[in-house]
């Protein structure tokens, strides 16, 4: 391996922040890479992976520029420089290029002064033509770690980036995971604290320290201790399950080689990090046994909430793909004093969590949110997500200001109440409106996720419901809370849909839907001014509906599990008839007035659940003495509406009232047809009639 002169002398000190480091001419770098220079090969391969056509850049130069004095990200630029003569020198060769380049400051591509603070440089004044930057990581080749008691935010971290291991089974990865666990348990306080003597789930897989000994499914019989849980996708892969027929053999013992690759890897991870017990649903719940499944699925908040950490097999599409894999991240040669530096390809950003297989599975969403700590396995790195922050393999510092997707800790106080910063959870209770708002956001996340069995939607969020429930929230009614069920009924469907033929829930519950829901966050705003609170209370006293009775028919014994046909609530609310007219050719706009936190126009906005043509509809109240006859063929329907909520925002912003659109099923019994945002005209108070309605 022969490193060319310019690659061997790469220098990214302060001058490289301001001026950049001119690496070489592309044509010579191509020749040098073919001759065996790992530095040139790395630079060209990274650019190819990021979509650069090297042939089209063959007449340009490659320049490296550090983003800032404290930054450890480096940009690769292709620049077109003014040349004196046609000499093809330019860096990738053997010393002949040195005389052409001279000092960096002569390159004619000096950046802004502001770039020293990590700001992106502008191209103004550059004599060269920029052909676009590509990013690489500047890493310590030898590795360095700070003491567990010292923790900083990544953006304030002066340490170079951590070199990501070539394989997720390398000992460095397990050392890192153990250090994250120690730091989390020692320094993150009550939010991440777990008792070492946690009550164990009903069944666990015992993992002996000796690889040759068999694994064994064991009943815990009320024991306490620590264990690890697995969150993964079954997919189309092979399965190794516990059934009534196989229960005794599982408890007698079985070799790890019998397990699908993902579960086998989870066993290895658990063992190497230092734990003896692992919880895996396929083995620890008796499959095809409704009674055992109902009992165990009701305990998900305890199972995942009590795990020392949860292994998330984000990268595996099914059980056969496995978790521990080789990473495909390019790495350069070492350079600098004592060859202390090297470059590495940039790993996937945190926001790519949304591209992972686990992310889209309904059950896995609950498992992630309920877990105090999650050890994520992505294709090119591992990450630690806990109730406090996120750590990623490539960084030494924590990342508490993520971009692109939420970190689970934003819901810590709502979901992990007993672990809140206030030791006595009874003394700290979140406001009911904000708690219900957090619940609605959980539902919104769940709504876009997939279940193999659509009937699992209620069980699939039952653990979160159990964790979030406060005594004052009342009874759990098929996905809403009895203290104010209407606060979780104001959603509307982004895509047209209607309840499926196989019953899943009452029409007023979100459970029957199968796609994205839009929620007006302004209906549960908590930190509002005294005037806004006074206006809302005035509406609530005079106009708000009241829950009179509820009759939820459960399929099993789980109070937060599946519900059966016949479930209903009876309410008292202010009703009025409205005329809904379809607007042919006008596409439905899912964004309603109430989705805008600021000022909105006066008028109504209709959100029907079922829109055969996905056309918009307009609505108006019936006029005095008017008799309108519905005509389905012309898209005209006359339906009752009942007020359920008012936005919690200033009057001058035209706060809307939200009303359920209803269809009569039988006399006095109605089902939901949609929701309408409207303006409440107090002068027409007598037009509204308080009625008792049974909603199914």
C-alpha positions in Angstrom: 0.0 0.0 0.0 1.7 3.2 -1.2 0.2 6.5 0.0 0.9 9.3 -2.4 2.7 12.5 -1.3 -0.4 14.7 -1.0 -2.5 12.1 0.8 0.3 11.5 3.3 0.6 15.2 4.0 -3.1 16.0 4.5 -3.2 18.8 7.0 -6.6 20.1 8.3 -5.4 22.6 10.9 -6.7 26.2 11.1 -5.5 27.1 7.6 -7.6 24.3 6.2 -10.7 25.7 7.8 -10.2 29.0 6.1 -8.5 28.1 2.8 -9.0 24.4 2.4 -6.5 21.7 1.5 -5.9 21.3 -2.2 -5.5 17.5 -2.6 -5.0 17.1 -6.2 -6.0 17.0 -9.9 -8.7 14.4 -10.5 -7.0 12.8 -13.4 -3.8 12.2 -11.4 -5.9 11.0 -8.4 -7.5 8.4 -10.6 -4.0 7.2 -11.8 -2.7 7.3 -8.2 -5.7 5.2 -6.9 -5.0 2.6 -9.6 -1.4 2.6 -8.5 -2.5 1.7 -5.0 -2.9 4.9 -3.0 -5.7 4.2 -0.4 -6.2 8.0 0.2 -7.0 8.8 -3.4 -9.1 5.6 -3.8 -11.1 6.5 -0.7 -11.9 10.1 -1.9 -13.0 8.9 -5.3 -15.0 6.0 -4.0 -16.9 8.2 -1.5 -17.7 10.7 -4.3 -18.9 7.9 -6.6 -21.2 6.6 -3.9 -22.6 10.0 -3.4 -23.5 10.3 -7.1 -20.5 12.1 -8.6 -19.5 11.2 -12.1 -15.7 11.2 -11.8 -15.3 11.3 -15.6 -17.1 14.6 -15.8 -14.8 16.0 -13.1 -11.6 14.8 -14.6 -10.4 18.3 -15.5 -11.0 19.7 -12.0 -9.3 19.6 -8.7 -10.3 18.0 -5.4 -10.1 20.2 -2.3 -10.8 19.3 1.4 -12.1 21.8 3.8 -13.0 21.4 7.4 -16.3 22.9 8.3 -15.0 24.7 11.3 -12.3 24.8 14.0 -14.4 22.6 16.2 -16.0 20.6 13.5 -14.9 17.1 12.6 -16.8 17.0 9.3 -14.8 17.6 6.1 -16.1 18.6 2.7 -14.8 17.3 -0.5 -15.0 19.9 -3.2 -14.5 19.7 -6.9 -13.2 23.0 -8.1 -12.1 24.4 -11.4 -9.0 26.5 -10.9 -7.2 29.0 -13.2 -4.1 27.2 -14.3 -0.8 28.4 -15.8 0.0 26.0 -18.5 -1.3 22.5 -19.1 0.8 20.5 -16.6 -1.2 17.7 -15.3 0.4 17.8 -11.8 -2.2 18.2 -9.1 -1.5 16.0 -6.2 -2.1 12.4 -6.5 1.3 11.6 -7.7 4.8 11.4 -6.4 6.3 14.8 -5.6 6.1 16.3 -9.1 2.8 17.8 -8.1 4.1 19.6 -5.1 5.8 22.3 -7.1 2.6 23.1 -9.0 0.4 23.4 -6.0 2.5 25.6 -3.8 0.8 26.8 -0.6 -2.9 26.4 -0.2 -3.4 30.1 0.0 -2.4 30.4 -3.7 -5.3 28.1 -4.8 -7.7 31.0 -5.2 -10.5 29.4 -3.2 -10.2 31.2 0.2 -13.4 30.9 2.2 -15.2 33.4 4.3 -13.8 34.5 7.7 -17.1 33.2 9.1 -16.2 29.6 8.2 -13.9 29.5 11.1 -16.9 29.2 13.3 -18.3 26.3 11.3 -20.5 28.4 9.1 -20.9 27.4 5.5 -18.6 29.4 3.2 -20.1 31.3 0.3 -18.7 31.1 -3.2 -18.5 34.9 -3.6 -15.1 36.0 -4.7 -13.9 32.4 -5.5 -11.8 32.4 -8.6 -12.6 28.7 -9.0 -15.9 27.2 -9.9 -17.5 24.9 -7.3 -18.9 21.6 -8.4 -20.5 20.6 -5.2 -19.4 19.3 -1.8 -19.4 15.8 -0.3 -19.0 15.1 3.4 -16.7 12.7 5.2 -15.9 12.2 8.9 -12.5 13.1 10.5 -11.9 10.4 13.1 -9.3 9.5 15.7 -7.5 6.4 14.3 -6.5 5.2 17.8 -9.7 5.9 19.7 -10.3 8.0 22.9 -13.0 8.0 25.4 -14.0 10.3 28.2 -14.8 9.3 31.8 -18.3 8.0 32.3 -19.0 10.8 34.8 -18.4 13.5 32.1 -21.1 13.9 29.5 -21.5 16.7 26.9 -23.8 17.6 24.1 -22.3 16.6 20.7 -22.3 20.1 19.3 -20.1 21.2 22.2 -17.7 18.3 22.1 -14.1 18.9 21.3 -13.2 15.2 20.8 -12.7 13.9 17.3 -15.4 11.6 15.9 -15.3 7.9 17.0 -14.3 5.5 14.2 -17.3 3.2 13.5 -16.4 -0.5 13.7 -16.2 -2.6 10.6 -18.7 -5.2 12.1 -21.4 -4.8 14.7 -20.1 -7.9 16.4 -16.7 -6.4 17.0 -15.8 -6.1 20.7 -15.6 -2.3 20.4 -19.3 -2.2 19.8 -20.0 -4.3 22.9 -17.6 -2.2 25.0 -19.5 0.9 23.8 -22.9 -0.5 24.5 -21.8 -1.4 28.0 -20.4 2.1 28.6 -23.7 3.7 27.4 -25.6 1.4 29.8 -23.3 2.5 32.7 -23.5 6.2 31.9 -27.2 6.0 31.6 -27.7 4.2 34.9 -25.1 6.3 36.8 -25.7 9.8 35.6 -29.2 10.2 34.0 -31.1 10.4 37.2 -34.7 9.1 37.9 -35.8 9.3 34.3 -33.5 6.4 33.4 -33.4 4.7 36.8 -34.4 1.1 37.1 -34.3 -1.1 40.1 -31.8 -4.0 39.7 -34.4 -6.2 41.4 -37.2 -5.6 38.9 -40.1 -8.1 38.9 -39.4 -10.4 36.0 -41.9 -11.2 33.3 -43.8 -14.5 33.4 -41.3 -16.3 31.2 -37.7 -15.6 30.1 -35.0 -17.3 28.1 -32.1 -18.2 30.3 -28.7 -17.6 28.6 -25.8 -19.5 30.2 -22.3 -17.9 30.0 -21.0 -21.1 28.3 -21.9 -21.0 24.6 -22.0 -24.8 24.6 -24.8 -25.1 27.1 -28.4 -25.1 25.8 -30.7 -22.1 26.2 -33.8 -22.7 28.3 -37.2 -21.1 28.7 -38.0 -20.7 32.4 -40.9 -19.5 34.5 -39.9 -16.8 36.8 -42.4 -17.5 39.5 -42.3 -14.0 41.0 -38.6 -13.7 41.0 -36.8 -10.3 40.6 -33.7 -9.3 38.6 -32.6 -7.8 35.3 -33.3 -8.9 31.8 -33.2 -7.7 28.2 -36.1 -7.5 25.7 -36.1 -7.8 21.9 -38.0 -5.7 19.4 -37.9 -7.1 15.9 -39.9 -7.9 12.8 -41.1 -11.5 12.2 -41.7 -10.9 8.5 -41.5 -13.9 6.2 -38.6 -15.4 8.0 -38.4 -18.7 9.9 -39.9 -19.0 13.4 -39.1 -20.8 16.5 -42.1 -20.5 18.8 -43.5 -21.7 22.0 -46.9 -23.4 21.8 -48.8 -25.7 24.2 -47.2 -28.7 22.5 -43.7 -27.3 22.6 -43.8 -25.7 26.0 -42.2 -28.6 27.9 -39.4 -29.0 25.4 -38.6 -25.3 25.4 -38.3 -25.4 29.2 -36.1 -28.5 29.0 -33.6 -26.7 26.8 -32.7 -26.1 23.2 -29.5 -25.1 21.2 -29.2 -21.5 20.0 -28.7 -22.9 16.5 -32.4 -23.7 16.4 -33.3 -20.0 16.6 -33.8 -17.7 13.6 -30.7 -15.5 12.9 -32.2 -12.3 14.5 -33.1 -14.0 17.7 -29.8 -15.9 17.8 -28.0 -12.6 17.4 -30.1 -11.1 20.2 -29.0 -13.9 22.5 -25.3 -13.2 21.6 -25.8 -9.4 22.3 -27.4 -10.1 25.6 -24.7 -12.5 26.7 -21.8 -10.3 25.6 -23.1 -7.2 27.3 -23.4 -9.2 30.5 -27.0 -10.3 31.0 -28.5 -13.8 31.5 -32.1 -13.3 30.6 -33.8 -12.3 27.4 -37.5 -11.7 26.6 -38.7 -12.6 23.1 -42.4 -12.6 22.3 -42.4 -15.8 20.1 -40.9 -17.8 22.9 -42.1 -16.1 26.1 -45.8 -15.9 25.0 -47.6 -19.2 24.2 -48.5 -18.7 20.6 -52.0 -19.6 19.3 -53.3 -19.5 22.8 -55.7 -16.6 23.1 -55.9 -16.8 26.9 -52.1 -16.6 27.4 -51.7 -14.0 24.6 -54.4 -11.8 26.1 -52.8 -12.0 29.6 -49.3 -11.3 28.4 -50.1 -8.6 25.8 -51.8 -6.7 28.6 -48.4 -6.6 30.4 -46.3 -5.0 27.7 -45.9 -1.8 29.7 -44.3 -3.9 32.4 -42.3 -6.1 30.1 -40.7 -3.4 28.1 -40.8 -0.7 30.8 -38.9 -3.0 33.2 -36.2 -4.3 30.7 -32.7 -3.2 31.5 -32.7 -2.2 27.8 -34.4 -3.3 24.6 -32.5 -4.6 21.5 -34.1 -3.0 18.4 -33.4 -5.0 15.3 -34.0 -1.9 13.1 -32.1 -3.2 10.1 -33.7 -6.7 9.8 -36.7 -7.2 7.4 -37.4 -10.6 8.9 -36.1 -13.1 11.4 -33.6 -14.6 9.0 -31.6 -11.5 8.2 -29.9 -11.1 11.6 -28.7 -8.2 13.6 -25.0 -8.5 13.8 -23.5 -7.7 10.3 -20.6 -6.2 8.5 -20.8 -2.5 7.9 -20.2 -1.0 4.4 -18.6 2.2 5.5 -15.5 3.3 3.6 -12.4 4.2 5.6 -9.2 6.0 4.5 -5.5 5.6 5.3 -4.1 7.1 8.5 -2.4 10.5 8.3 -1.1 13.3 10.5 1.4 13.2 13.4 1.8 9.7 14.5 -0.8 8.8 11.9 -3.5 9.8 14.4 -6.2 10.7 12.0 -8.3 8.9 9.3 -11.4 9.6 7.3 -14.6 7.6 7.2 -17.7 7.7 5.2 -20.6 9.5 6.9 -23.1 7.2 8.5 -26.9 7.5 8.0 -28.5 10.4 10.0 -30.9 9.8 12.9 -33.9 10.8 10.7 -33.3 7.6 8.7 -34.9 5.8 11.6 -38.0 6.3 9.6 -36.6 4.1 6.8 -36.0 1.1 9.1 -38.2 -2.0 9.1 -38.9 -1.9 12.8 -40.1 1.7 12.6 -43.2 0.8 10.5 -44.4 -2.1 12.6 -47.2 -1.3 15.0 -46.1 -3.5 17.9 -42.5 -2.2 17.6 -43.6 1.4 18.1 -45.1 0.6 21.5 -42.0 -1.4 22.4 -39.7 1.5 21.6 -41.7 4.1 23.5 -42.3 1.9 26.6 -38.6 0.9 26.9 -36.5 3.0 29.3 -33.5 2.3 27.1 -33.2 1.1 23.5 -30.1 -0.2 21.8 -30.7 0.4 18.1 -28.9 -1.7 15.4 -28.8 0.1 12.1 -27.0 -1.0 9.0 -24.0 1.2 9.5 -23.9 1.9 13.3 -25.5 1.3 16.7 -27.2 3.9 18.8 -28.5 4.2 22.3 -31.9 6.0 22.9 -33.0 6.4 26.5 -35.5 8.5 28.4 -32.9 11.3 28.6 -31.0 11.5 25.3 -29.5 9.7 22.3 -25.9 8.4 21.8 -24.6 7.2 18.5 -21.6 5.1 17.7 -19.8 7.8 15.6 -20.0 10.5 18.3 -18.7 10.8 21.8 -21.2 13.4 23.0 -25.0 13.0 23.5 -27.5 14.3 21.0 -30.5 15.9 22.7 -31.5 18.2 19.7 -32.3 15.7 17.0 -33.4 16.6 13.5 -35.9 14.8 11.4 -37.6 12.6 14.0 -38.5 12.7 17.7 -36.5 11.2 20.4 -38.5 9.1 22.8 -37.5 11.2 25.8 -39.9 14.0 24.8 -42.7 11.7 26.2 -40.8 10.5 29.3 -42.9 12.5 31.8 -46.1 11.4 30.2 -45.3 7.7 29.8 -42.7 6.9 32.5 -44.5 8.8 35.3 -42.9 6.8 38.1 -39.5 7.6 36.7 -40.1 11.4 36.4 -37.7 13.9 37.9 -40.0 14.2 40.8 -39.4 11.2 43.0 -43.0 11.0 44.3 -45.1 10.5 41.2 -48.3 11.3 43.2 -47.0 14.8 43.7 -46.4 15.4 40.0 -49.3 14.9 37.6 -49.3 16.5 34.2 -52.4 18.5 33.2 -55.1 16.3 31.9 -55.3 18.2 28.6 -51.6 17.9 27.9 -51.6 14.3 28.9 -54.5 13.6 26.6 -52.7 15.6 23.9 -49.6 13.4 24.3 -51.9 10.3 24.0 -53.3 11.7 20.8 -49.8 12.2 19.4 -49.0 8.5 20.3 -52.2 7.5 18.4 -51.1 9.7 15.5 -47.8 7.8 15.3 -49.5 4.4 15.6 -52.0 5.2 12.9 -49.5 5.1 10.1 -47.9 1.8 11.3 -48.7 -1.7 10.1 -50.2 -4.7 11.8 -50.3 -8.1 10.4 -53.6 -8.5 12.2 -55.5 -5.2 11.9 -57.4 -6.2 15.1 -54.2 -5.8 17.0 -54.4 -2.0 17.0 -55.9 -1.7 20.4 -53.7 -4.4 22.0 -50.7 -2.8 20.1 -51.1 0.4 22.1 -52.5 -1.0 25.3 -49.1 -0.8 27.0 -48.8 2.9 26.3 -52.4 3.4 27.5 -51.5 1.6 30.8 -48.4 3.7 31.2 -50.0 7.0 30.5 -53.3 6.5 32.4 -53.8 8.9 35.3 -56.6 8.3 37.9 -58.4 11.5 36.8 -58.4 10.4 33.2 -61.2 7.9 34.1 -62.1 4.8 32.2 -60.5 3.7 28.9 -63.1 3.5 26.2 -61.8 1.8 23.0 -59.0 4.3 22.6 -60.4 7.4 24.3 -60.6 8.5 28.0 -63.9 9.0 29.8 -62.9 12.3 31.5 -63.1 13.9 28.1 -63.5 11.4 25.3 -64.2 14.2 22.8 -60.6 15.4 23.0 -59.6 12.2 21.2 -62.4 12.3 18.6 -61.6 15.4 16.7 -59.2 13.7 14.2 -59.9 13.5 10.5 -58.6 11.1 7.9 -56.0 12.2 5.4 -57.2 9.5 3.0 -60.8 8.7 2.3 -61.9 5.6 4.2 -64.8 4.0 6.0 -65.1 1.4 8.7 -64.2 -2.1 7.5 -66.7 -4.9 7.3 -64.9 -6.8 10.1 -65.7 -4.8 13.2 -62.7 -3.2 15.0 -64.2 -0.3 17.1 -67.0 2.2 17.3 -67.1 4.8 14.5 -66.1 7.6 16.9 -62.8 5.8 17.8 -59.7 6.2 15.7 -59.1 2.4 16.0 -60.9 1.4 12.8 -58.8 3.8 10.6 -55.8 2.5 8.6 -53.9 5.6 7.6 -52.6 9.0 8.6 -54.8 11.0 10.9 -54.7 14.8 11.2 -55.2 16.3 14.6 -55.9 19.9 15.6 -53.3 20.4 18.3 -54.8 23.7 19.3 -57.7 21.9 21.0 -55.4 20.6 23.8 -53.0 23.6 24.2 -52.2 23.9 27.8 -50.0 27.1 28.2 -52.5 29.6 27.1 -53.3 33.2 28.3 -55.9 33.9 31.0 -58.2 35.4 28.3 -58.0 32.3 26.2 -58.6 30.1 29.2 -61.6 32.2 30.1 -63.1 32.1 26.6 -62.7 28.3 26.5 -64.3 27.8 29.9 -67.2 30.0 28.8 -67.7 27.7 25.8 -67.2 24.6 27.9 -69.8 25.6 30.5 -72.4 26.5 27.9 -71.9 24.4 24.9 -69.6 21.4 25.6 -71.0 17.9 25.3 -71.2 15.6 28.3 -70.6 11.9 28.5 -73.7 10.3 30.2 -73.0 6.5 29.8 -70.6 4.2 28.2 -71.0 0.5 27.3 -67.7 -1.0 25.9 -68.0 -4.7 25.1 -64.6 -6.4 25.5 -63.6 -9.5 23.5 -61.4 -10.8 26.3 -60.5 -9.9 29.8 -58.1 -7.2 28.9 -59.7 -3.8 29.6 -57.5 -2.1 27.0 -57.7 -4.9 24.5 -60.0 -5.6 21.5 -63.7 -4.5 21.7 -66.7 -6.2 20.2 -69.7 -4.9 18.2 -72.3 -3.2 20.3 -69.9 -0.9 22.1 -71.3 2.6 22.5 -71.4 5.8 24.4 -74.4 8.0 25.2 -73.8 11.8 25.2 -75.7 15.0 25.7 -74.7 17.7 23.2 -75.8 20.7 21.2 -77.0 19.7 17.8 -78.0 21.3 14.5 -78.7 20.2 11.0 -76.3 21.1 8.2 -76.4 20.8 4.5 -73.3 19.2 2.9 -72.8 19.6 -0.8 -70.0 17.8 -2.7 -68.0 20.1 -5.0 -67.3 18.1 -8.2 -63.7 18.5 -9.5 -62.5 20.3 -6.4 -60.0 18.1 -4.6 -60.3 17.6 -0.9 -57.7 19.6 1.2 -56.9 17.7 4.4 -55.6 20.7 6.2 -58.4 22.2 8.2 -58.6 25.6 9.9 -57.9 24.1 13.3 -54.6 22.7 12.1 -53.3 26.3 11.9 -52.1 27.6 15.3 -52.5 31.2 14.2 -55.2 33.3 12.5 -57.7 31.7 10.2 -60.5 32.9 7.9 -64.1 32.7 8.9 -66.1 29.9 7.4 -66.5 26.2 7.6 -64.2 23.3 6.6 -65.6 19.8 6.1 -63.7 16.6 6.7 -65.9 13.6 5.7 -64.3 10.2 6.5 -65.6 8.6 3.3 -65.2 10.6 0.1 -65.8 8.3 -2.9 -64.3 10.8 -5.4 -62.1 12.5 -2.9 -63.8 15.8 -3.7 -64.2 18.6 -1.2 -67.6 19.4 0.3 -69.0 22.7 1.5 -71.4 23.0 4.4 -74.1 25.5 5.6 -76.8 25.4 8.2 -80.4 24.9 7.2 -82.1 28.2 6.9 -85.3 29.2 8.7 -88.3 27.5 7.1 -86.1 25.7 4.5 -86.6 22.1 3.7 -83.7 20.5 2.0 -84.0 17.0 0.7 -80.8 15.0 0.5 -79.8 13.7 -2.9 -76.9 11.2 -2.9 -76.6 11.3 -6.7 -76.1 15.1 -6.7 -73.8 14.8 -3.6 -76.2 16.6 -1.3 -76.6 15.3 2.2 -78.5 16.7 5.2 -76.9 15.5 8.4 -76.9 16.5 12.1 -73.8 17.8 13.8 -72.9 17.9 17.5 -70.4 20.3 19.0 -67.5 18.5 20.7 -64.6 20.9 21.1 -63.4 24.5 20.8 -59.9 25.6 20.0 -57.9 27.0 22.8 -56.5 30.1 21.1 -57.4 33.8 21.1 -60.7 35.0 19.9 -59.1 37.4 17.3 -57.5 34.3 15.7 -61.1 33.1 14.9 -61.0 30.1 17.2 -63.1 27.3 15.6 -65.7 25.0 17.2 -65.3 21.4 16.0 -68.4 19.3 15.6 -68.9 15.6 14.8 -70.9 14.9 11.6 -73.4 12.1 12.3 -75.5 9.6 10.4 -78.5 8.0 12.0 -78.3 4.2 12.2 -81.6 3.7 13.9 -83.9 6.0 15.8 -81.8 7.9 18.3 -78.6 6.0 17.5 -75.9 7.6 15.3 -72.5 6.8 13.9 -69.7 9.2 13.0 -69.4 10.4 9.4 -66.7 13.0 9.8 -65.9 16.3 11.5 -66.6 19.9 10.6 -64.8 23.1 11.7 -67.2 26.0 12.1 -67.7 29.5 13.5 -70.1 29.7 16.5 -72.5 32.6 16.1 -73.8 33.4 19.5 -76.8 35.3 18.0 -78.0 31.9 16.7 -78.0 30.3 20.1 -81.6 29.3 19.8 -80.9 27.3 16.6 -78.8 24.8 18.6 -80.7 22.1 20.5 -79.2 20.0 23.3 -80.1 16.3 22.6 -79.2 12.9 24.0 -77.5 10.8 21.5 -76.2 7.2 21.4 -73.1 6.9 19.4 -71.9 3.6 18.0 
